[in-house]
C-alpha cells in the first residue's frame, strides 16, 4: 500500500444504496424547475390569446334598431282640473207607462189590432201609438146603458112620488090650519054670546075643546109633512145614487173604449213596446213606455269622503263614445247606502235639454266632477306610446334627433287626451309618440330624422 494520497474524490452515491443513476446537483434542479414553470405560463398565455381571438372573431355583432317611420311630440304644460271621476248612467226623469184598460169581471178579450211604433221611434204629443180591439165589450156596454136608463126612470118616479106625497101632506096641513081658524072664530063668537047670556057654559067649553083638537091636528099634519119630505128625499137620493153609479161605470167603460186607441201624452221617444200586432193583451198589462229625452238626468255615486267636497252647482263633464258633454251637480244624497262595493252616496246631475235629447237612455258613461284647477302641469298628449310603454317609460330623443333613449317616467291625472307627467320629463323635451311595441326591448334606438313627424297638441 502506498502512502501517497491522490486528490480526494467526491462521494456521490446515496447512503442507502445505488438508485440506478447519479443525483444531480441541487442548483441544476432549481434551474430546470424554473424553466418548466416559465414554459407553463407561456403556454397558458398563448392559449388565452387564442381564446380571446376566437371570441372576438366569433362573437355576434351588437344589434342596432333603426327607426325610420315614427311620430314625435314635445312635452309641454297643461292646466289640469281637480276631478272626482266616477261611473254614471243617463236615465229619463219620468217615464210614461201606457197600460191596457181593465174591464172587471167581464168576458172581454183584448187584442192588439194595430201597432204603429217600435222602440226607438220619436213621437209627438197626441200621436196614435197603437189600437186595441175589445171583443165582448158591446154586450157590457149595452147592459150598462140599459141599467142606467132603468135607474133614471126609477129616479124620475121617486121624485114624482115624493112630490105627490108632499103636496098631499101640504094640503092636509092647509086644511088643518083652515079648520083651526074656523074653530077659533067660532070660539070667539061663543065667548061674546056667553058673556051676554046667549049660550050655555057647555057650548063654550065644547068650542074650546074643538080649538084644542084643531091645534093638535095641525101639529100632526106638520109632522106628517116633514116625514113625507124626508122619505121622499131618501127615495130620490137612493135612486140618484144608483144613476150616478151606473153613469160613472158607463163613463169608465166609454173611457176604456176610448183608451183602446193609445195616444202619446208627450213629445218623446218610445223606450219599449210590450205587445205584438195581432197578439192577445191581458187586462192592465203594460203596452209601451215613452220618455221625454229632453228631461233626462245622470245618476252616479261617490264615496262618503268625496261627498263632503261635492256640492250642488259644481260643473261636470260626461265622457262616452268619444263624446264630451257638459253637466252640473243637481243633488247630493244626505245619506250613504251600502252596495256590493262598499258605502256610496248617490249624486244626481242635471243636463241641458238640448244636451239630454242627444243621449240614448240608460247610456253608461264616465262622470268627471270638477272641484278646482291645477295650472301649468307638465303634460303630453295621450298617444300609442302610453299603452305600449306600460304607462311607465318613454323614449326620449337626443338633441340632434338621431337616437332615442328609454327613460322611466311616472304619469298622473288623465284629462281628455292629455296626460299629466309627475316625474321623468321636462317641458321642451321630445318623445316618440308612436307605438313602442316593435323596439321596447332596446334601451337605445337609432333614428332617421327624416322619418319623424311632429304631432301637434290637441
C-alpha positions in Angstrom: 0.0 0.0 0.0 1.3 3.3 -1.0 1.4 6.2 1.5 1.0 8.7 -1.3 -2.6 10.0 -1.3 -4.0 11.4 -4.5 -6.8 14.0 -5.0 -9.8 13.4 -2.8 -12.7 12.1 -4.9 -16.3 13.3 -4.2 -18.6 10.7 -3.0 -21.9 10.9 -4.9 -23.6 7.7 -4.1 -26.6 7.5 -1.9 -26.2 6.4 1.6 -28.8 3.7 1.3 -27.6 2.3 -1.9 -27.5 3.0 -5.6 -30.8 4.2 -7.1 -29.7 3.5 -10.6 -28.5 7.0 -11.5 -26.3 9.6 -10.1 -28.2 12.5 -8.2 -27.9 15.9 -10.0 -26.7 18.9 -8.2 -29.4 21.0 -6.3 -28.7 24.2 -8.4 -29.2 22.3 -11.6 -32.6 21.0 -10.3 -33.7 24.5 -9.3 -32.8 25.9 -12.8 -34.7 23.1 -14.5 -37.9 23.6 -12.4 -37.9 27.3 -13.0 -37.7 26.7 -16.8 -40.7 24.4 -16.6 -42.8 26.9 -14.8 -42.0 29.5 -17.3 -43.0 27.3 -20.2 -46.3 26.5 -18.4 -47.1 30.2 -18.0 -46.1 30.9 -21.6 -48.5 28.1 -22.8 -51.4 29.5 -20.7 -50.8 32.9 -22.2 -50.8 31.5 -25.7 -54.0 29.7 -25.1 -55.6 32.8 -23.6 -54.6 34.8 -26.7 -56.0 32.2 -29.0 -59.3 32.0 -27.0 -59.6 35.8 -26.9 -59.0 36.0 -30.6 -61.6 33.3 -31.3 -64.2 35.0 -29.1 -63.6 38.4 -30.8 -63.8 36.7 -34.2 -66.8 34.5 -33.5 -68.9 36.7 -31.1 -72.2 38.1 -32.5 -72.2 41.7 -33.5 -74.2 44.1 -31.3 -77.7 44.6 -32.7 -78.8 48.1 -33.5 -82.5 49.0 -34.1 -83.1 51.8 -36.6 -86.5 53.5 -36.6 -87.3 55.2 -39.9 -91.0 56.0 -39.6 -92.3 57.5 -36.3 -94.1 60.3 -34.7 -92.7 62.8 -32.2 -94.4 65.1 -29.6 -92.9 67.8 -27.5 -93.5 67.8 -23.7 -95.4 70.9 -22.6 -97.7 72.2 -19.8 -101.4 71.9 -19.4 -104.0 73.3 -16.9 -105.5 70.2 -15.3 -108.6 70.2 -13.3 -109.0 68.6 -9.9 -111.6 65.9 -10.5 -113.7 63.2 -9.0 -114.2 60.5 -11.6 -117.0 58.0 -11.2 -119.4 56.0 -13.3 -122.8 57.2 -14.2 -125.9 56.4 -16.2 -128.3 58.6 -18.2 -131.9 57.9 -17.2 -135.2 59.8 -18.1 -136.6 61.9 -15.3 -140.0 60.5 -15.9 -141.2 57.5 -18.0 -144.9 57.4 -19.1 -146.2 53.8 -18.9 -149.3 53.1 -21.0 -151.4 50.1 -19.8 -154.3 48.2 -21.2 -157.8 49.0 -19.8 -159.3 46.6 -17.3 -163.0 45.6 -17.7 -163.5 43.9 -14.3 -165.2 40.5 -14.3 -166.4 40.7 -17.8 -165.5 38.2 -20.6 -163.9 41.0 -22.7 -160.9 39.8 -24.7 -158.3 42.4 -25.7 -156.2 42.1 -28.9 -153.5 44.4 -30.2 -155.2 45.2 -33.5 -152.5 47.6 -34.9 -149.1 48.7 -33.6 -147.8 51.9 -35.2 -144.4 52.3 -33.4 -141.3 50.5 -32.4 -138.7 51.0 -29.7 -136.5 54.0 -30.5 -139.2 55.9 -32.5 -139.6 59.6 -31.7 -143.3 60.5 -31.2 -145.3 63.7 -30.8 -148.0 64.5 -28.2 -151.3 63.2 -29.4 -149.8 60.7 -31.9 -151.6 57.4 -32.2 -149.2 54.6 -30.9 -151.4 51.5 -31.2 -155.0 50.4 -31.4 -156.7 47.7 -29.3 -159.8 45.7 -30.1 -162.1 44.6 -27.2 -164.1 41.5 -28.2 -167.3 41.1 -26.0 -167.3 44.7 -25.0 -170.6 45.5 -26.9 -172.7 43.4 -24.6 -171.2 45.0 -21.5 -171.8 48.5 -22.9 -175.4 47.7 -23.8 -176.1 46.2 -20.4 -174.8 49.3 -18.7 -176.7 51.6 -20.9 -179.9 49.6 -20.2 -179.3 49.6 -16.5 -178.7 53.3 -16.5 -181.9 54.0 -18.4 -183.9 52.0 -15.9 -182.3 53.7 -13.0 -183.1 57.1 -14.5 -186.7 56.1 -14.8 -186.7 55.0 -11.2 -185.2 58.3 -10.2 -187.9 60.2 -12.0 -190.6 58.0 -10.4 -189.2 58.5 -7.0 -189.0 62.3 -7.5 -192.6 62.3 -8.8 -194.0 60.2 -6.0 -192.2 62.3 -3.4 -193.6 65.4 -4.9 -197.2 64.0 -4.9 -197.0 62.8 -1.3 -195.5 66.1 -0.3 -198.4 68.0 -1.9 -200.9 65.8 -0.2 -199.4 66.4 3.2 -199.3 70.1 2.5 -203.0 70.1 1.6 -203.7 68.3 4.8 -201.8 70.8 6.7 -203.5 73.7 5.0 -206.9 72.1 5.8 -206.0 71.7 9.4 -204.9 75.4 9.6 -208.2 76.4 7.9 -210.2 74.3 10.4 -208.3 75.9 13.3 -209.1 79.4 12.1 -212.8 78.5 11.8 -212.8 76.9 15.3 -211.1 80.0 16.8 -213.6 82.3 15.1 -216.5 80.2 16.5 -214.9 80.2 19.9 -214.6 84.0 19.9 -218.3 84.4 18.9 -219.5 82.0 21.6 -217.4 83.8 24.2 -219.2 87.0 23.3 -222.6 85.3 23.4 -221.8 83.6 26.7 -220.9 86.9 28.3 -224.3 88.3 27.2 -226.0 85.1 28.4 -226.9 84.0 24.9 -225.3 80.5 25.2 -224.7 78.0 27.9 -221.4 77.2 29.5 -221.4 73.8 27.9 -221.4 75.2 24.4 -218.4 77.4 25.2 -216.4 74.5 26.6 -217.2 72.4 23.5 -215.9 75.2 21.3 -212.7 75.5 23.4 -212.2 71.7 23.0 -212.6 72.0 19.3 -209.9 74.6 19.0 -207.5 72.4 21.0 -208.3 69.5 18.7 -207.7 71.6 15.6 -204.3 72.7 17.0 -203.4 69.1 17.6 -204.3 68.2 14.0 -202.0 71.0 12.7 -199.1 69.5 14.7 -199.9 66.1 13.4 -200.1 67.4 9.8 -196.8 69.3 10.2 -195.1 66.1 11.5 -196.5 64.1 8.6 -195.4 66.7 6.1 -191.8 66.6 7.5 -191.7 62.8 7.4 -193.1 62.7 3.9 -190.4 65.2 2.8 -187.6 63.2 4.4 -188.9 59.9 3.0 -189.2 61.4 -0.5 -185.6 62.9 -0.2 -184.3 59.5 0.8 -186.0 57.7 -2.1 -184.8 60.3 -4.6 -181.2 60.2 -3.3 -181.2 56.4 -3.4 -182.4 56.4 -7.0 -179.9 59.2 -7.8 -177.1 57.3 -6.3 -177.9 54.3 -8.5 -178.0 56.6 -11.5 -174.7 58.2 -10.5 -173.0 54.8 -10.0 -174.2 53.5 -13.3 -173.2 56.8 -15.0 -169.7 56.5 -13.6 -169.4 52.9 -14.7 -170.6 53.9 -18.2 -168.2 56.8 -18.3 -165.4 54.5 -17.2 -166.3 52.0 -19.8 -166.6 54.6 -22.5 -163.2 55.9 -21.4 -161.8 52.5 -21.6 -163.2 52.2 -25.1 -161.6 55.5 -26.0 -158.4 54.1 -24.4 -158.4 51.3 -26.9 -156.8 53.9 -29.2 -153.5 54.7 -27.4 -152.1 58.2 -28.0 -148.9 59.7 -26.7 -149.3 62.3 -23.9 -146.0 64.0 -24.7 -143.2 64.5 -27.1 -140.6 61.8 -26.6 -139.1 58.5 -27.6 -140.6 55.1 -27.4 -138.4 53.0 -25.0 -140.3 49.7 -25.1 -143.3 48.0 -26.7 -144.8 45.1 -24.8 -147.3 43.8 -27.4 -147.2 42.4 -30.9 -149.7 43.1 -33.6 -152.5 40.5 -33.5 -151.5 39.3 -30.1 -153.8 38.9 -27.1 -153.3 41.5 -24.3 -154.0 40.9 -20.7 -156.1 43.5 -18.7 -154.0 46.2 -17.2 -150.9 44.9 -19.0 -148.0 47.3 -19.9 -148.4 48.2 -23.5 -145.4 50.5 -24.1 -143.3 53.2 -22.4 -142.4 56.7 -23.6 -139.9 59.2 -22.2 -139.2 62.8 -22.9 -135.5 62.8 -23.7 -135.2 66.5 -23.0 -135.8 65.8 -19.4 -133.1 63.2 -18.7 -130.6 63.2 -15.8 -127.5 61.4 -14.8 -127.4 59.1 -11.8 -123.9 58.5 -10.3 -122.3 57.8 -6.9 -119.3 58.9 -5.0 -117.6 57.8 -1.8 -118.7 59.3 1.5 -115.3 61.2 1.7 -115.8 62.6 -1.8 -119.4 63.6 -0.9 -118.0 66.0 1.6 -116.5 68.1 -1.2 -119.2 67.7 -3.9 -121.8 70.5 -3.8 -124.8 71.2 -6.0 -124.0 73.6 -8.8 -120.5 72.2 -9.4 -119.7 71.8 -13.1 -119.1 68.3 -14.5 -118.3 66.6 -17.8 -119.7 63.4 -19.2 -117.5 61.2 -21.4 -118.7 58.3 -23.6 -118.1 57.0 -27.1 -115.6 59.8 -27.8 -118.0 62.5 -26.8 -117.7 65.1 -24.1 -120.8 66.8 -22.8 -121.4 69.3 -20.0 -123.5 68.6 -16.9 -124.0 70.1 -13.4 -124.4 68.6 -10.0 -128.0 69.0 -9.0 -128.3 66.9 -5.9 -126.1 65.1 -3.4 -127.9 62.5 -1.2 -127.8 63.3 2.5 -127.1 59.7 3.5 -124.9 56.9 2.2 -126.1 53.5 1.1 -124.3 50.1 1.3 -123.5 48.5 -2.0 -121.6 45.4 -3.1 -118.5 47.7 -3.4 -118.9 49.5 -0.1 -120.6 52.7 1.1 -121.7 55.1 -1.6 -123.5 58.4 -1.8 -125.9 59.0 -4.7 -125.4 62.0 -6.9 -127.7 63.4 -9.5 -126.5 65.6 -12.3 -128.7 67.9 -14.5 -128.4 68.1 -18.2 -129.5 70.9 -20.5 -132.5 69.9 -22.6 -130.6 70.3 -25.9 -127.8 68.0 -24.5 -130.1 65.4 -22.9 -132.1 64.8 -26.1 -128.8 63.7 -27.9 -128.1 60.8 -25.4 -129.7 57.4 -25.6 -131.5 56.5 -22.3 -129.6 54.1 -20.0 -126.2 55.0 -21.6 -123.3 54.2 -19.3 -120.7 56.9 -19.1 -117.8 58.4 -17.2 -118.6 61.4 -14.9 -115.9 64.0 -14.1 -117.0 66.3 -11.3 -114.7 69.4 -11.3 -113.5 70.6 -7.9 -110.9 73.1 -9.0 -107.9 73.7 -11.3 -104.2 72.8 -11.2 -102.5 75.1 -13.8 -99.2 74.7 -15.6 -98.6 71.0 -15.0 -96.1 69.1 -17.2 -98.1 67.1 -19.7 -98.1 65.3 -23.0 -100.9 64.3 -25.4 -102.0 60.7 -24.9 -100.9 58.5 -27.8 -100.0 54.9 -28.7 -96.8 55.2 -26.6 -98.8 55.2 -23.4 -100.2 51.7 -23.7 -97.2 50.2 -25.5 -94.9 51.6 -22.8 -97.0 50.1 -20.0 -97.6 53.7 -18.8 -94.1 53.5 -17.2 -91.5 54.6 -19.7 -91.0 56.6 -22.9 -88.2 57.1 -25.5 -86.7 60.5 -25.3 -85.0 62.0 -28.3 -81.4 63.2 -28.2 -80.7 66.9 -29.1 -79.6 66.0 -32.6 -82.7 63.8 -33.1 -80.6 60.8 -34.2 -81.3 58.5 -31.4 -83.8 57.9 -28.6 -83.2 56.5 -25.1 -85.7 54.7 -22.9 -86.5 56.6 -19.7 -88.7 55.7 -16.8 -91.5 58.1 -16.1 -94.4 58.5 -13.7 -97.7 59.7 -15.0 -100.6 61.3 -13.1 -104.0 62.5 -14.0 -105.6 62.0 -17.3 -108.0 64.6 -18.6 -109.4 64.1 -22.1 -106.4 63.5 -24.4 -103.8 65.0 -22.0 -101.7 63.0 -19.5 -100.0 64.7 -16.5 -96.3 63.9 -16.1 -95.2 63.7 -12.5 -91.6 62.5 -12.9 -89.1 61.8 -15.7 -89.8 64.5 -18.3 -89.4 68.3 -18.5 -91.2 70.8 -20.8 -89.4 71.1 -24.1 -88.1 67.5 -24.3 -89.3 65.4 -27.2 -90.5 61.8 -27.0 -91.6 59.2 -29.6 -95.3 59.4 -29.8 -96.0 56.3 -31.8 -96.1 52.7 -30.5 -93.1 51.1 -28.8 -94.2 47.5 -29.4 -91.5 46.8 -32.1 -88.5 48.1 -30.1 -89.4 48.3 -26.5 -86.6 45.8 -25.6 -83.9 48.2 -26.8 -82.5 50.7 -24.3 -81.4 52.9 -27.1 -82.6 53.1 -30.7 -81.3 54.9 -33.8 -83.5 57.3 -35.6 -83.6 58.6 -39.1 -84.5 62.2 -38.6 -86.2 62.5 -42.0 -88.7 59.7 -40.9 -90.1 61.6 -38.0 -93.4 63.6 -37.9 -94.2 66.2 -35.3 -97.6 65.7 -33.6 -99.4 68.9 -32.7 -101.1 69.3 -29.3 -104.9 69.0 -29.4 
